[in-house]
Every structure is written in C-alpha cells, then in structure tokens.
Amino acid sequence: MSIADHPASVDKTSLQAFRTAIAGKYELHIQAFKDANLNLLLDTFFHEDALWAGPFPTPNTVVQGRKQLEDFFVHVIDCQLIDPIVSIFSFVEGNAGFDHTVYRTRPRPGYDGPHESKNLRFHCTFNWVRTAGDWKVIGVTSYMTEVEAND
C-alpha cells in the first residue's frame, strides 16, 4: 500500500520518515546476515527485550530477550542469507509502529547443514519502538508461506 492510499488520519510525513528509518534498519539486518555478524544484528536491529515468534526452525518457535535471540540467531546467521525485505503495509503513531513484510531467506553458499537446500518465504510483521530517536524491533510474528528447493 502506498502512503497516498493510507487514510487521511495518518500523518503521512511521519509515516514516510518511519519507512525511511526502518529501510535503513532492514539494510543493516541483511548486511549482518551477509557478514555473519551476530552482534551487528542484535545491537542495531533488535531491542534488548525483543520477541520473535514464528514457525522456524520448529513450529511455534518463540524467543525473547537478547540471550534467547542470540541463541536462536547464532545458528541461523551461519546458514542463511536474507533477500531484500519487501514492505507491504506500514503504520506508525508516535514512537511505535509496525511493518508487515515479505521476508525471504536462502541458503548461504557452501553451507551443508539441515536447511541447505531450501529457500524460505515468510510474511513477517515487525513491531518497532523508537527510543532516544532510534527505531528497533520489539517484536516479530511470522508465518511461512513457501518452501522451495534450491536449484
């Protein structure tokens, strides 16, 4: 949905600023996976109390807080790369917002672990909070929409 399609009650200037800020955060997220840099991912993208809930790597996975996020992503960041994250619908009000996205992962070249042959597609809703002017993810809910063999 474009900003022009949002209801008149939405502050379109704030929405555009929010979308611009989180686009930069998505780039950092992608770069952290590319570099297998867990600290970049945790320090710049996630709030220290963030929650991640979804179907990967097992059904009904729920992790919360820096330690659990670290334990979860330490394995994922070594085997997966993230494609550009596509925003579908965003909303912001004050210091809180959400962004519903298409989130695709693909195997890291040369990885030979349990997920090496799968491209995964999720719909993720990233819930954001702004503290001290910096947007960070406070919660993510996701569901898998597609699993493809990697050719």
N, CA, C and O of each residue as an XYZ file, in Angstrom:
604
protein
N       0.858     -1.164      0.000
C       0.000      0.000      0.000
C       0.901      1.223      0.000
O       1.835      1.310      0.798
N       0.633      2.146     -0.871
C       1.428      3.367     -0.904
C       0.961      4.319      0.189
O      -0.141      4.193      0.723
N       1.817      5.262      0.500
C       1.470      6.254      1.524
C       0.222      7.026      1.115
O      -0.592      7.373      1.971
N       0.057      7.300     -0.163
C      -1.112      8.037     -0.639
C      -2.405      7.274     -0.365
O      -3.464      7.890     -0.248
N      -2.342      5.937     -0.260
C      -3.533      5.120     -0.040
C      -3.947      5.020      1.426
O      -5.027      4.509      1.721
N      -3.119      5.493      2.341
C      -3.460      5.447      3.764
C      -4.611      6.405      4.061
O      -4.801      7.394      3.353
N      -5.378      6.107      5.113
C      -6.468      7.017      5.487
C      -5.948      8.419      5.779
O      -4.789      8.604      6.150
N      -6.810      9.380      5.607
C      -6.436     10.782      5.815
C      -5.940     11.050      7.229
O      -5.173     11.988      7.447
N      -6.372     10.230      8.200
C      -5.981     10.452      9.591
C      -4.509     10.117      9.857
O      -3.962     10.516     10.885
N      -3.873      9.397      8.947
C      -2.477      9.022      9.129
C      -1.580     10.199      8.770
O      -1.753     10.825      7.724
N      -0.621     10.495      9.641
C       0.367     11.542      9.383
C       1.351     11.005      8.348
O       2.266     10.251      8.680
N       1.157     11.397      7.101
C       1.953     10.846      6.001
C       3.424     11.229      6.099
O       4.288     10.479      5.645
N       3.719     12.382      6.685
C       5.110     12.784      6.870
C       5.794     11.861      7.879
O       6.921     11.420      7.651
N       5.126     11.571      8.980
C       5.676     10.648      9.982
C       5.813      9.245      9.407
O       6.796      8.553      9.675
N       4.829      8.825      8.616
C       4.879      7.501      8.013
C       6.068      7.389      7.062
O       6.773      6.380      7.072
N       6.297      8.407      6.248
C       7.427      8.369      5.326
C       8.749      8.358      6.094
O       9.671      7.635      5.716
N       8.854      9.138      7.150
C      10.075      9.165      7.961
C      10.307      7.784      8.608
O      11.437      7.297      8.653
N       9.240      7.172      9.100
C       9.322      5.839      9.690
C       9.796      4.826      8.657
O      10.711      4.046      8.919
N       9.177      4.840      7.491
C       9.560      3.890      6.440
C      11.014      4.076      6.014
O      11.715      3.098      5.755
N      11.461      5.303      5.942
C      12.850      5.569      5.575
C      13.788      5.032      6.650
O      14.800      4.405      6.339
N      13.451      5.278      7.913
C      14.298      4.814      9.013
C      14.380      3.292      9.055
O      15.467      2.738      9.218
N      13.256      2.617      8.911
C      13.299      1.161      9.009
C      13.904      0.529      7.756
O      14.445     -0.574      7.832
N      13.825      1.197      6.613
C      14.503      0.686      5.418
C      16.006      0.593      5.677
O      16.657     -0.369      5.269
N      16.545      1.598      6.357
C      17.956      1.556      6.735
C      18.256      0.417      7.698
O      19.307     -0.216      7.609
N      17.334      0.159      8.616
C      17.497     -0.951      9.558
C      17.430     -2.298      8.834
O      18.166     -3.225      9.173
N      16.547     -2.406      7.838
C      16.478     -3.644      7.066
C      17.798     -3.884      6.328
O      18.258     -5.021      6.232
N      18.397     -2.826      5.814
C      19.693     -2.967      5.137
C      20.754     -3.477      6.111
O      21.567     -4.329      5.750
N      20.751     -2.962      7.341
C      21.687     -3.455      8.357
C      21.424     -4.928      8.684
O      22.360     -5.703      8.880
N      20.157     -5.300      8.740
C      19.759     -6.690      9.004
C      20.329     -7.607      7.916
O      20.929     -8.640      8.211
N      20.134     -7.217      6.673
C      20.627     -8.002      5.534
C      22.153     -8.079      5.574
O      22.729     -9.143      5.346
N      22.806     -6.952      5.863
C      24.266     -6.909      5.925
C      24.790     -7.797      7.052
O      25.801     -8.479      6.883
N      24.114     -7.793      8.192
C      24.534     -8.636      9.308
C      24.528    -10.109      8.899
O      25.441    -10.851      9.260
N      23.517    -10.537      8.156
C      23.480    -11.914      7.679
C      24.575    -12.154      6.648
O      25.244    -13.187      6.680
N      24.759    -11.215      5.745
C      25.796    -11.363      4.716
C      27.164    -11.544      5.358
O      27.959    -12.370      4.911
N      27.440    -10.771      6.408
C      28.730    -10.817      7.092
C      28.760    -11.841      8.229
O      29.790    -12.002      8.883
N      27.639    -12.536      8.472
C      27.503    -13.449      9.607
C      27.923    -12.742     10.894
O      28.665    -13.293     11.707
N      27.435    -11.512     11.063
C      27.817    -10.660     12.191
C      26.652    -10.595     13.186
O      25.768     -9.747     13.069
N      26.667    -11.475     14.134
C      25.587    -11.584     15.109
C      25.449    -10.315     15.942
O      24.330     -9.883     16.218
N      26.555     -9.714     16.345
C      26.482     -8.500     17.160
C      25.850     -7.346     16.394
O      25.071     -6.586     16.969
N      26.166     -7.197     15.112
C      25.526     -6.147     14.309
C      24.018     -6.356     14.291
O      23.249     -5.408     14.454
N      23.605     -7.590     14.095
C      22.178     -7.903     14.068
C      21.513     -7.553     15.399
O      20.492     -6.866     15.427
N      22.085     -8.021     16.476
C      21.462     -7.826     17.788
C      21.561     -6.383     18.275
O      20.619     -5.879     18.887
N      22.672     -5.715     18.019
C      22.885     -4.360     18.541
C      22.146     -3.273     17.774
O      21.759     -2.263     18.361
N      21.943     -3.460     16.474
C      21.360     -2.376     15.671
C      19.921     -2.621     15.260
O      19.217     -1.674     14.909
N      19.465     -3.865     15.292
C      18.138     -4.178     14.762
C      17.122     -4.467     15.862
O      15.981     -4.012     15.783
N      17.518     -5.209     16.873
C      16.580     -5.660     17.891
C      16.698     -4.872     19.185
O      17.800     -4.548     19.628
N      15.559     -4.568     19.783
C      15.506     -4.042     21.137
C      15.966     -5.168     22.066
O      15.765     -6.340     21.750
N      16.567     -4.841     23.181
C      17.107     -5.875     24.083
C      16.044     -6.823     24.622
O      16.371     -7.939     25.024
N      14.776     -6.406     24.642
C      13.687     -7.258     25.127
C      12.821     -7.809     23.991
O      11.706     -8.274     24.232
N      13.324     -7.760     22.767
C      12.529     -8.157     21.603
C      12.067     -9.609     21.686
O      12.715    -10.460     22.295
N      10.931     -9.855     21.054
C      10.338    -11.180     20.958
C      10.271    -11.580     19.491
O       9.911    -10.764     18.643
N      10.614    -12.828     19.183
C      10.497    -13.380     17.832
C       9.618    -14.615     17.932
O       9.924    -15.533     18.694
N       8.526    -14.649     17.169
C       7.616    -15.799     17.185
C       7.316    -16.219     15.758
O       6.950    -15.392     14.923
N       7.469    -17.496     15.484
C       7.182    -17.989     14.148
C       7.439    -19.479     14.020
O       7.705    -20.163     15.008
N       7.356    -19.983     12.777
C       7.418    -21.424     12.539
C       8.814    -21.975     12.280
O       8.942    -23.158     11.966
N       9.860    -21.171     12.399
C      11.198    -21.619     12.029
C      12.136    -21.438     13.201
O      12.080    -20.382     13.831
N      12.963    -22.350     13.533
C      13.242    -23.612     12.837
C      12.280    -24.739     13.187
O      12.265    -25.771     12.516
N      11.476    -24.553     14.232
C      10.461    -25.545     14.590
C       9.122    -24.828     14.714
O       9.097    -23.616     14.930
N       8.016    -25.542     14.584
C       6.714    -24.898     14.753
C       6.627    -24.222     16.131
O       7.133    -24.732     17.130
N       5.985    -23.091     16.144
C       5.727    -22.357     17.390
C       6.995    -21.916     18.122
O       7.026    -21.895     19.353
N       8.031    -21.567     17.373
C       9.247    -21.031     17.972
C       8.945    -19.673     18.581
O       8.375    -18.808     17.916
N       9.319    -19.477     19.830
C       9.194    -18.183     20.499
C      10.475    -17.953     21.290
O      10.848    -18.761     22.141
N      11.139    -16.849     20.998
C      12.323    -16.462     21.754
C      12.148    -15.006     22.168
O      11.547    -14.215     21.440
N      12.671    -14.660     23.333
C      12.534    -13.291     23.810
C      13.776    -12.884     24.588
O      14.332    -13.659     25.366
N      14.191    -11.656     24.356
C      15.339    -11.092     25.050
C      16.632    -11.393     24.326
O      16.713    -12.319     23.520
N      17.643    -10.593     24.626
C      18.900    -10.690     23.905
C      19.510    -12.090     23.960
O      19.959    -12.588     22.928
N      19.543    -12.740     25.112
C      20.190    -14.049     25.233
C      19.488    -15.095     24.366
O      20.147    -15.854     23.656
N      18.156    -15.138     24.418
C      17.433    -16.110     23.599
C      17.546    -15.781     22.111
O      17.662    -16.688     21.288
N      17.513    -14.495     21.756
C      17.703    -14.109     20.354
C      19.087    -14.522     19.875
O      19.242    -15.020     18.760
N      20.084    -14.317     20.714
C      21.450    -14.709     20.365
C      21.526    -16.222     20.150
O      22.101    -16.677     19.161
N      20.956    -16.997     21.057
C      20.965    -18.457     20.926
C      20.247    -18.916     19.663
O      20.659    -19.893     19.037
N      19.182    -18.224     19.283
C      18.418    -18.551     18.075
C      19.202    -18.170     16.819
O      19.384    -18.995     15.924
N      19.662    -16.931     16.756
C      20.282    -16.438     15.534
C      21.712    -16.917     15.328
O      22.201    -16.869     14.199
N      22.405    -17.376     16.365
C      23.775    -17.841     16.189
C      23.820    -18.997     15.179
O      24.812    -19.146     14.465
N      22.779    -19.802     15.109
C      22.726    -20.908     14.149
C      22.191    -20.451     12.799
O      22.694    -20.869     11.755
N      21.190    -19.609     12.815
C      20.543    -19.168     11.580
C      21.473    -18.282     10.741
O      21.516    -18.406      9.517
N      22.211    -17.395     11.402
C      23.034    -16.423     10.681
C      24.180    -17.099      9.918
O      24.688    -16.549      8.942
N      24.581    -18.290     10.367
C      25.658    -19.014      9.695
C      25.195    -19.784      8.464
O      26.017    -20.129      7.615
N      23.899    -20.061      8.349
C      23.438    -20.892      7.238
C      22.532    -20.167      6.247
O      22.296    -20.679      5.152
N      22.026    -19.002      6.599
C      21.058    -18.330      5.731
C      21.515    -16.929      5.337
O      22.262    -16.274      6.065
N      21.061    -16.490      4.191
C      21.178    -15.106      3.746
C      19.764    -14.563      3.600
O      18.818    -15.323      3.391
N      19.623    -13.258      3.709
C      18.315    -12.616      3.629
C      18.239    -11.819      2.335
O      19.139    -11.038      2.027
N      17.170    -12.017      1.584
C      16.918    -11.203      0.396
C      16.350     -9.854      0.836
O      15.941     -9.709      1.988
N      16.318     -8.863     -0.063
C      15.704     -7.586      0.322
C      14.308     -7.792      0.910
O      13.498     -8.552      0.380
N      14.053     -7.106      2.000
C      12.780     -7.217      2.715
C      11.776     -6.275      2.058
O      12.058     -5.091      1.870
N      10.610     -6.801      1.711
C       9.607     -6.038      0.971
C       8.480     -5.628      1.915
O       7.791     -6.482      2.473
N       8.296     -4.333      2.091
C       7.206     -3.820      2.923
C       5.893     -3.917      2.167
O       5.809     -3.557      0.993
N       4.866     -4.409      2.858
C       3.534     -4.484      2.271
C       2.640     -3.388      2.843
O       1.936     -2.697      2.107
N       2.681     -3.238      4.166
C       1.839     -2.246      4.828
C       2.534     -1.787      6.103
O       3.029     -2.604      6.880
N       2.565     -0.491      6.308
C       3.209      0.093      7.491
C       2.243      1.025      8.198
O       1.335      1.592      7.589
N       2.460      1.170      9.500
C       1.702      2.131     10.282
C       2.605      2.640     11.389
O       3.395      1.883     11.954
N       2.487      3.919     11.696
C       3.258      4.499     12.791
C       2.404      5.532     13.501
O       1.627      6.259     12.883
N       2.567      5.577     14.802
C       1.956      6.631     15.603
C       2.898      6.905     16.760
O       3.130      6.043     17.608
N       3.433      8.108     16.785
C       4.374      8.469     17.838
C       5.641      7.632     17.768
O       6.332      7.608     16.749
N       5.936      6.945     18.867
C       7.164      6.154     18.966
C       6.948      4.662     18.767
O       7.779      3.853     19.179
N       5.841      4.296     18.139
C       5.554      2.892     17.877
C       5.022      2.734     16.460
O       4.309      3.594     15.944
N       5.383      1.624     15.850
C       4.897      1.354     14.506
C       5.041     -0.116     14.178
O       5.677     -0.874     14.910
N       4.436     -0.511     13.059
C       4.631     -1.876     12.582
C       4.787     -1.845     11.073
O       4.376     -0.901     10.399
N       5.394     -2.908     10.568
C       5.603     -3.055      9.133
C       5.383     -4.517      8.786
O       6.116     -5.391      9.250
N       4.368     -4.779      7.967
C       4.100     -6.141      7.501
C       4.903     -6.343      6.225
O       4.834     -5.525      5.308
N       5.673     -7.441      6.165
C       6.640     -7.622      5.084
C       6.601     -9.017      4.485
O       6.022     -9.951      5.038
N       7.247     -9.115      3.323
C       7.636    -10.404      2.758
C       9.125    -10.536      3.063
O       9.920     -9.656      2.735
N       9.488    -11.653      3.697
C      10.835    -11.884      4.197
C      11.313    -13.216      3.627
O      10.765    -14.271      3.948
N      12.330    -13.157      2.787
C      12.836    -14.372      2.124
C      14.247    -14.683      2.596
O      15.092    -13.798      2.727
N      14.475    -15.972      2.847
C      15.822    -16.431      3.169
C      16.254    -17.431      2.105
O      15.435    -18.053      1.428
N      17.562    -17.561      1.983
C      18.125    -18.558      1.069
C      19.387    -19.114      1.708
O      20.005    -18.458      2.547
N      19.767    -20.311      1.318
C      20.951    -20.920      1.919
C      22.218    -20.126      1.587
O      22.371    -19.607      0.481
N      23.110    -20.043      2.554
C      24.425    -19.452      2.333
C      25.215    -20.405      1.429
O      25.253    -21.605      1.700
N      25.840    -19.905      0.373
C      26.631    -20.781     -0.496
C      27.677    -21.561      0.312
O      28.388    -21.003      1.148
N      27.745    -22.847      0.038
C      28.714    -23.697      0.703
C      28.245    -24.287      2.013
O      28.920    -25.146      2.580
N      27.099    -23.841      2.507
C      26.591    -24.392      3.764
C      26.021    -25.778      3.503
O      25.285    -25.967      2.534
N      26.345    -26.747      4.347
C      25.868    -28.111      4.123
C      25.091    -28.670      5.307
O      25.111    -29.875      5.558
N      24.414    -27.801      6.026
C      23.623    -28.225      7.181
C      22.213    -28.623      6.789
O      21.941    -28.865      5.613
N      21.312    -28.694      7.763
C      19.974    -29.244      7.535
C      19.067    -28.400      6.647
O      18.088    -28.923      6.114
N      19.355    -27.130      6.471
C      18.467    -26.288      5.672
C      19.127    -25.841      4.375
O      18.684    -24.868      3.764
N      20.196    -26.545      3.938
C      20.977    -26.075      2.804
C      20.222    -26.065      1.481
O      20.610    -25.332      0.572
N      19.172    -26.841      1.341
C      18.517    -26.963      0.050
C      17.182    -26.225     -0.011
O      16.365    -26.490     -0.892
N      16.957    -25.300      0.921
C      15.639    -24.660      0.960
C      15.726    -23.136      0.901
O      16.512    -22.507      1.609
N      14.902    -22.573      0.043
C      14.622    -21.141      0.056
C      13.306    -20.988      0.810
O      12.329    -21.669      0.499
N      13.277    -20.110      1.786
C      12.090    -19.956      2.623
C      11.492    -18.573      2.427
O      12.211    -17.582      2.298
N      10.171    -18.522      2.407
C       9.460    -17.243      2.278
C       8.488    -17.128      3.446
O       7.701    -18.035      3.716
N       8.564    -15.990      4.131
C       7.717    -15.715      5.287
C       6.971    -14.404      5.072
O       7.409    -13.540      4.313
N       5.859    -14.274      5.741
C       5.259    -12.963      5.981
C       5.600    -12.645      7.424
O       5.278    -13.415      8.329
N       6.244    -11.522      7.638
C       6.650    -11.109      8.981
C       6.051     -9.744      9.283
O       6.055     -8.852      8.434
N       5.547     -9.590     10.471
C       5.164     -8.271     10.958
C       6.198     -7.866     11.998
O       6.321     -8.475     13.061
N       6.935     -6.818     11.653
C       7.938     -6.258     12.551
C       7.275     -5.139     13.337
O       6.745     -4.191     12.757
N       7.306     -5.251     14.649
C       6.778     -4.209     15.532
C       7.967     -3.400     16.036
O       8.915     -3.951     16.596
N       7.905     -2.095     15.831
C       9.029     -1.205     16.102
C       8.708     -0.265     17.251
O       7.559      0.124     17.460
N       9.756      0.092     17.992
C       9.645      1.096     19.036
C      10.830      2.060     18.873
O      11.951      1.647     18.573
N      10.554      3.336     19.075
C      11.620      4.343     18.977
C      11.985      4.803     20.377
O      11.147      5.299     21.130
N      13.263      4.624     20.709
C      13.779      5.112     21.979
C      15.031      5.927     21.683
O      15.905      5.502     20.927
N      15.100      7.115     22.298
C      16.227      8.032     22.080
C      16.453      8.269     20.585
O      17.591      8.395     20.133
N      15.356      8.327     19.823
C      15.431      8.622     18.395
C      15.799      7.450     17.500
O      15.884      7.617     16.283
N      16.018      6.273     18.067
C      16.459      5.115     17.294
C      15.351      4.067     17.250
O      14.838      3.654     18.291
N      14.982      3.636     16.037
C      13.969      2.607     15.863
C      14.603      1.232     16.010
O      15.632      0.944     15.398
N      13.977      0.379     16.833
C      14.413     -1.011     16.974
C      13.187     -1.918     17.025
O      12.101     -1.505     17.430
N      13.390     -3.159     16.605
C      12.320     -4.146     16.609
C      12.096     -4.624     18.040
O      13.027     -5.052     18.723
N      10.844     -4.539     18.478
C      10.457     -5.007     19.806
C       9.725     -6.359     19.716
O       9.640     -7.091     20.702
N       9.205     -6.676     18.538
C       8.515     -7.946     18.361
C       8.350     -8.301     16.900
O       8.176     -7.426     16.052
N       8.406     -9.589     16.609
C       8.202    -10.093     15.250
C       7.269    -11.300     15.334
O       7.480    -12.204     16.143
N       6.257    -11.305     14.507
C       5.447    -12.502     14.307
C       5.555    -12.875     12.836
O       5.569    -12.005     11.966
N       5.631    -14.166     12.565
C       5.814    -14.586     11.182
C       5.091    -15.890     10.909
O       4.786    -16.663     11.817
N       4.829    -16.109      9.639
C       4.336    -17.403      9.199
C       4.945    -17.702      7.841
O       5.115    -16.812      7.007
N       5.269    -18.960      7.638
C       5.918    -19.377      6.403
C       4.868    -19.514      5.306
O       3.795    -20.077      5.522
N       5.194    -18.993      4.131
C       4.262    -19.091      3.018
C       4.775    -19.982      1.893
O       4.005    -20.384      1.020
N       6.082    -20.297      1.908
C       6.616    -21.068      0.801
C       7.958    -21.678      1.189
O       8.763    -21.059      1.884
N       8.177    -22.899      0.725
C       9.468    -23.565      0.835
C       9.791    -24.074     -0.562
O       9.003    -24.801     -1.167
N      10.958    -23.685     -1.067
C      11.375    -24.102     -2.405
C      12.695    -24.850     -2.324
O      13.555    -24.524     -1.506
N      12.849    -25.853     -3.176
C      14.151    -26.489     -3.316
C      15.097    -25.487     -3.965
O      14.685    -24.722     -4.837
N      16.320    -25.485     -3.561
C      17.329    -24.594     -4.129
C      17.950    -25.290     -5.325
O      18.567    -26.346     -5.184
N      17.788    -24.704     -6.501
C      18.339    -25.338     -7.735
C      19.808    -25.123     -7.867
O      20.415    -25.585     -8.834
